[in-house]
Amino acid sequence: MAKLNFGGVEENVVTREEFPLSKAQEVLANETVAVIGYGVQGPGQALNQKDNGINVIVGQRKNSKSWDKAVSDGFVPGETLFEIEEALEKGTIICYLLSDAAQIELWPTVKKNLTPGKALYFSHGFGITFNEQTGIIPPADVDVFLVAPKGSGTSLRRMFLEGRGLNSSYAIFQDATGKAFERVVALGIAVGSGYLFETDFKKEVFSDLTGERGTLMGCIQGIFAAQYEVLRSNGHSPSEAFNETVEELTQSLMPLVAENGMDWMYANCSTTAQRGALDWWKKFRDATKPVFEELYNSVATGKESQRSIDLNSQPDYRVKLDAELAELRESELWQAGKTVRSLRPENQSVEA
């Protein structure tokens, strides 16, 4: 394990150089990894492990879209694709990748299949951290750990196919066998992590829920909408408002930030842009920091987790979700985005 120094703060990290795929394959050679759930994270993690030579099976309900997707992805019914309970029986490492609400519902079935020496793997600290709400309390004689890729399952798979890795956090909640560290790191490498940084279940879920509601999804949509509406109300066209709000950010500037940081992106913009950004960023920080403090407190006190459990467990959850997503999709902002994306050069057919 290596240590990285972040301005005087040391963190434990594991890289693919010190823990190569060959070592992960060796650690997992006698394991059967059962991926339970084939929705958001399941396909990417299962396929990456499969391509990396790990003995991985999928547990999914028959006659479902996810079952059919697993079949189309190359998992074979009766060989590498099973009903959930059969996969739980066969697996020595259970990758519990259902939604948080579905994990609560299935937990009694999972728990009875957690025989001594098995491992329970999560990609989110939700179920364990909020166990008073979820009821997910593992038996003492199994390993419990997580690998949390810092992105969607789709991104994990795409980056794997490009020969790149998506950074992940890892945490050990329970080491019953004395092999939890090797098991969790091997799985982190096998699912396609670029490098792994150490955390714990509580910190993972607190940061994750804050990030999703904040700069990763909730906040970014909020500020997109605010700027777009201000530009439109001042007479700018939908195309101009969308390009200045979203397109330039996602297609031009964020790749520069990803490459070398925010200061480097600033340095590669006009002096007028630099001056404005430097003058205004602290105002936006000061305006939004109270909202982030309110958000973090809502996560830490369990309000966010309880709301997720309550709403996502309702039988009509999917119908309500689709209605909320439709509001975004049908807004002028994202209808303009659909049109602008269609005009990107890679989406245009050019006649010779």
Sine and cosine of phi, psi and omega as CSV:
sin_phi,cos_phi,sin_psi,cos_psi,sin_omega,cos_omega
0.00,0.00,0.74,-0.67,0.01,-1.00
-0.99,-0.12,0.26,-0.96,0.09,-1.00
-0.86,-0.51,0.74,-0.67,0.10,-1.00
-0.95,-0.31,0.61,-0.79,-0.01,-1.00
-0.96,-0.30,0.88,-0.48,0.02,-1.00
-0.94,-0.34,1.00,0.07,0.03,-1.00
0.85,0.52,0.65,0.76,0.01,-1.00
0.99,-0.12,-0.17,0.99,0.04,-1.00
-0.98,-0.21,0.87,-0.49,-0.02,-1.00
-1.00,-0.04,0.64,-0.77,0.06,-1.00
-0.77,-0.64,0.56,-0.83,0.10,-1.00
-1.00,0.08,0.79,-0.61,0.04,-1.00
-0.72,-0.69,0.42,-0.91,0.09,-1.00
-0.82,-0.58,0.80,-0.60,-0.01,-1.00
-0.96,-0.27,0.25,-0.97,0.03,-1.00
-0.96,0.29,-0.28,0.96,0.07,-1.00
-0.95,0.31,-0.69,0.72,-0.03,-1.00
-0.99,0.11,-0.37,0.93,0.03,-1.00
-0.74,-0.67,0.97,0.25,-0.08,-1.00
-0.94,0.35,0.22,-0.97,0.00,-1.00
-0.84,0.55,-0.59,0.80,-0.01,-1.00
-0.86,0.50,-0.60,0.80,0.03,-1.00
-0.95,0.32,-0.62,0.78,0.05,-1.00
-0.89,0.46,-0.67,0.74,0.03,-1.00
-0.88,0.47,-0.62,0.79,0.01,-1.00
-0.92,0.40,-0.70,0.71,-0.01,-1.00
-0.89,0.45,-0.60,0.80,-0.10,-0.99
-0.99,-0.13,0.14,0.99,-0.11,-0.99
-0.83,0.55,-0.60,0.80,-0.06,-1.00
-0.97,-0.25,0.26,0.97,-0.01,-1.00
-0.98,-0.19,0.48,-0.88,0.21,-0.98
-0.91,-0.42,0.92,-0.39,-0.05,-1.00
-1.00,-0.03,0.91,-0.43,-0.01,-1.00
-0.98,-0.20,0.93,-0.36,0.04,-1.00
-1.00,0.04,0.93,-0.38,-0.04,-1.00
-0.99,-0.16,0.93,-0.38,-0.07,-1.00
0.97,-0.25,0.74,-0.68,-0.05,-1.00
-0.73,-0.68,0.85,0.52,-0.07,-1.00
-0.92,-0.40,-1.00,0.02,-0.09,-1.00
-1.00,0.03,-0.86,0.51,-0.03,-1.00
-1.00,-0.02,-0.45,0.89,-0.13,-0.99
-0.81,0.58,-0.80,0.61,-0.06,-1.00
-0.86,0.51,-0.75,0.66,-0.03,-1.00
-0.88,0.48,-0.73,0.68,-0.04,-1.00
-0.93,0.38,-0.66,0.75,-0.02,-1.00
-0.92,0.39,-0.71,0.70,-0.04,-1.00
-0.92,0.38,-0.64,0.77,0.03,-1.00
-0.90,0.44,-0.67,0.75,0.06,-1.00
-0.89,0.45,-0.69,0.72,0.02,-1.00
-0.85,0.53,-0.74,0.67,0.00,-1.00
-0.92,0.39,-0.40,0.91,0.02,-1.00
-1.00,0.02,0.15,0.99,0.11,-0.99
0.99,0.14,0.32,0.95,0.03,-1.00
-1.00,0.02,0.59,-0.80,0.04,-1.00
-0.97,0.24,1.00,-0.02,-0.09,-1.00
-0.89,-0.46,0.69,-0.72,0.10,-1.00
-0.84,-0.55,0.33,-0.94,-0.02,-1.00
-0.89,-0.46,0.71,-0.71,0.11,-0.99
-0.94,-0.35,0.86,-0.51,-0.07,-1.00
-0.46,-0.89,0.45,-0.89,0.04,-1.00
-0.94,0.35,0.70,-0.72,0.04,-1.00
-0.92,0.40,0.37,-0.93,0.07,-1.00
0.86,0.51,0.58,0.81,0.08,-1.00
-0.85,-0.53,0.31,-0.95,0.04,-1.00
-0.88,0.48,-0.59,0.81,-0.02,-1.00
-0.93,0.36,-0.59,0.81,0.08,-1.00
-0.88,0.48,-0.74,0.68,-0.01,-1.00
-0.89,0.45,-0.60,0.80,0.03,-1.00
-0.91,0.42,-0.67,0.74,0.02,-1.00
-0.88,0.48,-0.64,0.77,0.04,-1.00
-0.89,0.45,-0.72,0.70,-0.01,-1.00
-0.91,0.42,-0.41,0.91,0.03,-1.00
-0.99,0.10,-0.03,1.00,0.09,-1.00
0.96,-0.29,0.05,1.00,0.07,-1.00
-0.99,0.11,0.70,-0.72,-0.18,-0.98
-0.97,-0.26,0.86,-0.51,0.04,-1.00
-0.82,0.57,0.74,-0.68,0.00,-1.00
1.00,0.09,-0.23,0.97,0.02,-1.00
-0.89,-0.46,-0.81,0.58,0.01,-1.00
-0.80,-0.60,0.05,1.00,0.03,-1.00
-0.73,-0.68,0.82,-0.57,-0.10,-1.00
-0.66,-0.75,0.29,-0.96,0.21,-0.98
-0.86,0.50,0.43,-0.90,-0.15,-0.99
-0.83,0.56,-0.74,0.67,-0.09,-1.00
-0.92,0.40,-0.59,0.81,0.04,-1.00
-0.92,0.40,-0.63,0.78,0.04,-1.00
-0.91,0.42,-0.61,0.79,0.04,-1.00
-0.89,0.46,-0.62,0.78,0.02,-1.00
-0.92,0.39,-0.67,0.75,-0.08,-1.00
-0.97,0.24,-0.51,0.86,-0.13,-0.99
-0.96,0.29,0.65,-0.76,0.16,-0.99
-0.99,-0.11,-0.41,0.91,0.15,-0.99
-0.85,-0.53,0.86,-0.51,-0.02,-1.00
-0.99,-0.16,0.94,-0.34,0.08,-1.00
-1.00,0.04,0.97,-0.23,-0.13,-0.99
-1.00,-0.01,1.00,-0.02,-0.18,-0.98
-0.91,-0.42,0.37,0.93,0.13,-0.99
-0.96,0.29,0.22,-0.97,0.11,-0.99
-0.88,0.48,0.33,-0.94,-0.03,-1.00
-0.85,0.52,-0.67,0.74,0.00,-1.00
-0.91,0.41,-0.66,0.75,0.01,-1.00
-0.93,0.37,-0.53,0.85,0.06,-1.00
-0.88,0.48,-0.64,0.77,0.02,-1.00
-0.89,0.45,-0.71,0.70,-0.05,-1.00
-0.90,0.44,-0.65,0.76,-0.09,-1.00
-1.00,0.04,-0.18,0.98,-0.16,-0.99
-0.79,0.62,-0.70,0.72,0.00,-1.00
-0.83,0.56,-0.60,0.80,0.02,-1.00
-0.94,0.34,-0.66,0.75,0.02,-1.00
-0.90,0.43,-0.73,0.68,-0.10,-1.00
-0.86,0.52,-0.66,0.75,-0.05,-1.00
-0.94,0.34,-0.27,0.96,0.04,-1.00
-0.99,-0.15,0.06,1.00,0.03,-1.00
-1.00,0.02,0.98,0.19,0.01,-1.00
-0.98,0.20,0.35,-0.94,-0.08,-1.00
-0.80,0.60,0.69,-0.72,0.05,-1.00
1.00,-0.06,-0.26,0.97,0.05,-1.00
-0.95,0.31,0.12,-0.99,0.05,-1.00
-0.79,-0.61,0.62,-0.79,0.07,-1.00
-0.93,-0.37,0.87,-0.49,-0.12,-0.99
-0.92,-0.40,0.74,-0.68,0.08,-1.00
-0.87,-0.49,0.28,-0.96,0.21,-0.98
-0.88,-0.48,0.36,0.93,-0.04,-1.00
-0.30,-0.95,0.63,-0.78,-0.02,-1.00
-1.00,0.07,0.11,0.99,-0.15,-0.99
-0.85,0.53,-0.85,0.53,-0.13,-0.99
-0.87,0.50,-0.65,0.76,-0.02,-1.00
-0.97,0.23,-0.72,0.70,-0.07,-1.00
-0.90,0.44,-0.67,0.74,-0.04,-1.00
-0.98,-0.21,0.68,0.73,-0.12,-0.99
-0.91,0.41,-0.35,0.94,0.10,-1.00
-0.92,0.39,-0.45,0.89,0.04,-1.00
-1.00,-0.03,-0.55,0.84,-0.10,-0.99
-1.00,-0.07,-0.45,0.90,-0.08,-1.00
0.97,0.23,0.16,0.99,-0.04,-1.00
-1.00,0.05,0.99,-0.12,0.01,-1.00
-0.80,-0.59,0.97,-0.24,-0.09,-1.00
-0.94,0.34,0.43,-0.90,0.13,-0.99
-0.90,0.44,0.38,-0.93,-0.12,-0.99
-0.97,0.25,-0.23,0.97,-0.12,-0.99
-0.98,-0.21,0.37,0.93,0.10,-0.99
-0.80,-0.60,0.46,-0.89,0.12,-0.99
-0.96,0.27,0.59,-0.81,0.05,-1.00
-0.71,-0.70,0.85,-0.53,-0.03,-1.00
-0.44,-0.90,0.10,-1.00,0.03,-1.00
-0.64,-0.77,0.47,-0.88,0.27,-0.96
-0.80,-0.61,0.85,-0.52,-0.06,-1.00
-0.88,-0.47,0.99,-0.12,0.07,-1.00
-0.87,0.49,0.67,-0.74,-0.03,-1.00
-1.00,0.06,0.89,0.46,0.01,-1.00
0.19,-0.98,0.03,-1.00,-0.02,-1.00
-0.96,0.28,0.30,-0.95,0.08,-1.00
-0.88,0.47,-0.54,0.84,0.04,-1.00
-0.89,0.45,-0.70,0.71,0.03,-1.00
-0.90,0.43,-0.64,0.77,0.02,-1.00
-0.85,0.53,-0.71,0.71,-0.02,-1.00
-0.94,0.34,-0.71,0.71,-0.02,-1.00
-0.87,0.49,-0.70,0.71,-0.03,-1.00
-0.92,0.39,-0.59,0.81,0.06,-1.00
-0.87,0.50,-0.72,0.69,-0.03,-1.00
-0.92,0.38,-0.39,0.92,0.06,-1.00
-1.00,0.05,-0.01,1.00,-0.01,-1.00
0.99,0.14,0.29,0.96,0.02,-1.00
-0.92,-0.39,0.17,-0.99,0.01,-1.00
-0.83,-0.56,0.56,-0.83,0.08,-1.00
-0.99,-0.11,0.82,-0.57,-0.04,-1.00
-0.87,0.49,0.56,-0.83,-0.04,-1.00
-0.69,-0.73,0.44,-0.90,0.21,-0.98
-0.99,-0.12,0.38,-0.93,0.10,-1.00
-0.69,-0.73,0.46,-0.89,0.02,-1.00
-0.45,-0.89,0.53,-0.85,0.07,-1.00
-0.90,-0.43,0.86,-0.51,0.04,-1.00
-1.00,-0.06,-0.56,0.83,-0.09,-1.00
-0.48,-0.87,0.81,-0.58,0.02,-1.00
-0.90,-0.43,1.00,0.01,-0.05,-1.00
-1.00,0.08,-0.46,0.89,-0.12,-0.99
-0.98,-0.18,-0.22,0.97,-0.13,-0.99
0.99,0.15,0.02,1.00,-0.03,-1.00
-0.90,-0.44,0.18,0.98,-0.11,-0.99
-0.87,0.50,-0.66,0.75,-0.04,-1.00
-0.88,0.47,-0.77,0.64,-0.01,-1.00
-0.89,0.47,-0.64,0.77,0.00,-1.00
-0.90,0.44,-0.73,0.68,-0.08,-1.00
-0.94,0.35,-0.65,0.76,0.00,-1.00
-0.93,0.37,-0.66,0.76,0.04,-1.00
-0.86,0.51,-0.68,0.74,0.03,-1.00
-0.92,0.39,-0.63,0.78,0.04,-1.00
-0.86,0.51,-0.67,0.74,0.05,-1.00
-0.93,0.37,-0.67,0.74,-0.07,-1.00
-0.91,0.41,-0.54,0.84,0.00,-1.00
-0.99,0.16,-0.12,0.99,0.11,-0.99
0.96,-0.28,0.45,0.89,0.01,-1.00
-0.95,0.32,0.60,-0.80,0.10,-0.99
-0.96,0.29,-0.80,0.59,0.21,-0.98
-0.52,-0.85,0.25,-0.97,-0.07,-1.00
-0.88,-0.48,0.76,-0.65,0.08,-1.00
-0.89,-0.45,0.59,-0.81,-0.15,-0.99
-0.98,0.19,0.64,-0.77,0.11,-0.99
-0.53,-0.85,-0.26,-0.97,0.19,-0.98
-0.74,-0.67,0.15,-0.99,-0.12,-0.99
-0.87,0.50,-0.67,0.74,-0.05,-1.00
-0.92,0.40,-0.73,0.68,0.00,-1.00
-0.91,0.42,-0.61,0.80,0.00,-1.00
-0.87,0.48,-0.75,0.66,-0.08,-1.00
-0.96,0.28,-0.57,0.82,0.04,-1.00
-0.89,0.45,-0.72,0.69,0.00,-1.00
-0.93,0.36,-0.61,0.80,-0.05,-1.00
-0.92,0.40,-0.75,0.66,0.00,-1.00
-0.91,0.42,-0.61,0.79,0.05,-1.00
-0.91,0.42,-0.72,0.70,-0.02,-1.00
-0.89,0.45,-0.70,0.72,-0.01,-1.00
-0.89,0.46,-0.66,0.75,0.01,-1.00
-0.98,0.19,-0.33,0.94,-0.06,-1.00
-0.98,-0.18,-0.85,-0.53,-0.20,-0.98
-0.91,0.41,-0.39,0.92,-0.05,-1.00
-0.97,0.25,-0.59,0.81,-0.10,-0.99
-0.63,-0.78,-0.88,0.47,-0.12,-0.99
-0.91,0.41,-0.79,0.62,-0.03,-1.00
-0.90,0.43,-0.68,0.73,-0.07,-1.00
-0.90,0.44,-0.64,0.77,0.07,-1.00
-0.91,0.42,-0.62,0.78,0.01,-1.00
-0.89,0.46,-0.71,0.71,-0.02,-1.00
-0.97,0.25,-0.51,0.86,0.14,-0.99
-0.85,0.53,-0.77,0.64,-0.05,-1.00
-0.88,0.47,-0.66,0.75,-0.03,-1.00
-0.90,0.44,-0.76,0.66,-0.03,-1.00
-0.92,0.40,-0.68,0.73,0.00,-1.00
-0.85,0.52,-0.71,0.70,-0.04,-1.00
-0.91,0.41,-0.61,0.80,0.03,-1.00
-0.91,0.42,-0.70,0.72,0.02,-1.00
-0.90,0.44,-0.70,0.72,-0.01,-1.00
-0.90,0.43,-0.64,0.77,-0.02,-1.00
-0.93,0.36,-0.28,0.96,0.04,-1.00
-0.97,-0.23,0.34,0.94,0.18,-0.98
1.00,-0.04,0.09,1.00,0.03,-1.00
-0.98,0.21,0.56,-0.83,-0.03,-1.00
-0.95,0.32,0.35,-0.94,0.07,-1.00
-0.83,0.56,-0.65,0.76,-0.01,-1.00
-0.90,0.44,-0.73,0.68,0.00,-1.00
-0.90,0.43,-0.69,0.73,-0.02,-1.00
-0.90,0.44,-0.66,0.75,-0.01,-1.00
-0.94,0.35,-0.68,0.73,-0.01,-1.00
-0.88,0.47,-0.66,0.75,-0.03,-1.00
-0.97,0.23,-0.34,0.94,-0.06,-1.00
-0.99,-0.11,-0.70,0.72,-0.16,-0.99
-0.88,-0.48,-0.79,0.61,-0.20,-0.98
-0.88,0.47,-0.73,0.68,-0.01,-1.00
-0.90,0.43,-0.61,0.80,0.02,-1.00
-0.90,0.45,-0.80,0.61,-0.14,-0.99
-0.97,0.23,-0.56,0.83,-0.10,-1.00
-1.00,-0.04,-0.44,0.90,-0.09,-1.00
-0.90,-0.44,-0.78,0.63,-0.19,-0.98
-1.00,0.09,-0.69,0.72,-0.02,-1.00
-0.88,0.47,-0.59,0.81,0.11,-0.99
-0.86,0.50,-0.55,0.84,0.05,-1.00
-0.93,0.36,-0.63,0.77,0.06,-1.00
-0.89,0.46,-0.70,0.71,0.00,-1.00
-0.89,0.46,-0.54,0.84,-0.07,-1.00
-0.96,0.29,-0.73,0.68,-0.12,-0.99
-0.55,-0.83,0.17,0.99,0.07,-1.00
0.97,-0.23,0.23,-0.97,-0.08,-1.00
-0.91,0.41,-0.64,0.76,-0.01,-1.00
-0.89,0.45,-0.58,0.81,0.01,-1.00
-0.94,0.35,-0.62,0.78,0.07,-1.00
-0.89,0.46,-0.72,0.70,0.06,-1.00
-0.83,0.56,-0.70,0.71,-0.07,-1.00
-0.91,0.41,-0.32,0.95,-0.01,-1.00
-0.97,-0.23,0.30,0.96,0.11,-0.99
-0.91,-0.42,0.14,-0.99,-0.02,-1.00
-0.90,0.44,0.37,-0.93,0.02,-1.00
-0.90,0.44,-0.52,0.85,0.06,-1.00
-0.91,0.42,-0.70,0.72,0.04,-1.00
-0.90,0.44,-0.68,0.73,0.02,-1.00
-0.85,0.53,-0.74,0.67,-0.05,-1.00
-0.87,0.49,-0.71,0.71,-0.01,-1.00
-0.90,0.43,-0.67,0.74,-0.01,-1.00
-0.90,0.43,-0.69,0.73,-0.01,-1.00
-0.92,0.39,-0.54,0.84,0.02,-1.00
-0.96,0.29,-0.53,0.85,-0.19,-0.98
-0.97,-0.25,-0.30,0.95,-0.15,-0.99
-0.90,0.43,-0.58,0.81,-0.02,-1.00
-0.94,0.34,-0.50,0.87,0.07,-1.00
-0.91,0.42,-0.67,0.74,0.05,-1.00
-0.92,0.39,-0.64,0.77,0.07,-1.00
-0.86,0.52,-0.75,0.66,-0.05,-1.00
-0.92,0.40,-0.55,0.84,-0.01,-1.00
-0.95,0.31,-0.59,0.81,-0.10,-0.99
-0.99,-0.10,-0.33,0.94,-0.06,-1.00
-0.84,0.54,-0.66,0.75,0.06,-1.00
-0.87,0.49,-0.55,0.84,0.03,-1.00
-0.93,0.37,-0.66,0.75,0.03,-1.00
-0.92,0.40,-0.59,0.80,0.06,-1.00
-0.91,0.42,-0.64,0.77,0.08,-1.00
-0.90,0.44,-0.67,0.74,0.02,-1.00
-0.88,0.48,-0.76,0.65,-0.04,-1.00
-0.88,0.48,-0.64,0.76,0.03,-1.00
-0.89,0.45,-0.62,0.79,0.03,-1.00
-0.91,0.42,-0.59,0.81,0.08,-1.00
-0.93,0.36,-0.76,0.65,-0.12,-0.99
-0.91,0.41,-0.50,0.87,-0.01,-1.00
-1.00,0.04,-0.03,1.00,0.04,-1.00
1.00,0.04,0.06,1.00,0.00,-1.00
-0.92,0.40,-0.67,0.75,-0.03,-1.00
-0.93,0.38,-0.66,0.75,0.00,-1.00
-0.91,0.42,-0.67,0.74,-0.01,-1.00
-0.91,0.41,-0.63,0.77,0.04,-1.00
-0.89,0.45,-0.67,0.75,0.04,-1.00
-0.88,0.47,-0.71,0.71,0.00,-1.00
-0.89,0.45,-0.72,0.69,-0.06,-1.00
-0.89,0.46,-0.73,0.68,-0.08,-1.00
-0.98,0.20,-0.64,0.77,-0.08,-1.00
-0.98,0.22,-0.17,0.98,0.03,-1.00
-1.00,-0.06,-0.11,0.99,-0.03,-1.00
-0.95,0.32,0.60,-0.80,-0.05,-1.00
-0.89,0.46,-0.46,0.89,0.00,-1.00
-0.99,-0.16,0.36,0.93,-0.04,-1.00
-0.82,0.57,-0.72,0.69,-0.08,-1.00
-0.89,0.45,-0.62,0.78,0.01,-1.00
-0.90,0.44,-0.71,0.70,0.01,-1.00
-0.91,0.41,-0.64,0.77,0.03,-1.00
-0.88,0.48,-0.72,0.70,-0.01,-1.00
-0.87,0.50,-0.59,0.81,0.01,-1.00
-0.92,0.39,-0.65,0.76,0.01,-1.00
-0.94,0.35,-0.62,0.78,0.05,-1.00
-0.92,0.39,-0.57,0.82,0.03,-1.00
-0.90,0.44,-0.57,0.82,0.04,-1.00
-0.86,0.50,-0.67,0.74,0.07,-1.00
-0.92,0.39,-0.77,0.64,-0.10,-0.99
-0.87,0.49,-0.61,0.79,-0.09,-1.00
-1.00,-0.02,-0.02,1.00,0.05,-1.00
-0.92,0.39,0.42,-0.91,-0.01,-1.00
-0.87,0.49,-0.61,0.80,0.01,-1.00
-0.80,0.60,-0.80,0.60,-0.11,-0.99
-1.00,0.07,-0.30,0.95,0.21,-0.98
-0.94,0.33,-0.62,0.78,0.11,-0.99
-0.89,0.47,-0.65,0.76,0.02,-1.00
-0.88,0.48,-0.65,0.76,0.02,-1.00
-0.86,0.51,-0.68,0.73,0.01,-1.00
-0.93,0.37,-0.70,0.71,-0.01,-1.00
-0.89,0.46,-0.67,0.74,0.00,-1.00
-0.88,0.48,-0.58,0.81,-0.02,-1.00
-0.92,0.38,-0.32,0.95,-0.02,-1.00
-1.00,-0.06,-0.04,1.00,0.08,-1.00
-0.88,0.48,0.57,-0.82,-0.05,-1.00
-0.80,0.60,-0.62,0.79,-0.05,-1.00
-0.94,0.35,-0.25,0.97,0.01,-1.00
-0.98,-0.19,0.08,1.00,-0.01,-1.00
-0.97,-0.24,0.66,-0.75,0.12,-0.99
-1.00,-0.03,0.79,-0.61,-0.05,-1.00
-0.94,-0.34,0.84,-0.54,0.02,-1.00
-0.98,0.18,0.63,-0.78,0.02,-1.00
-0.95,0.32,0.00,0.00,0.00,0.00
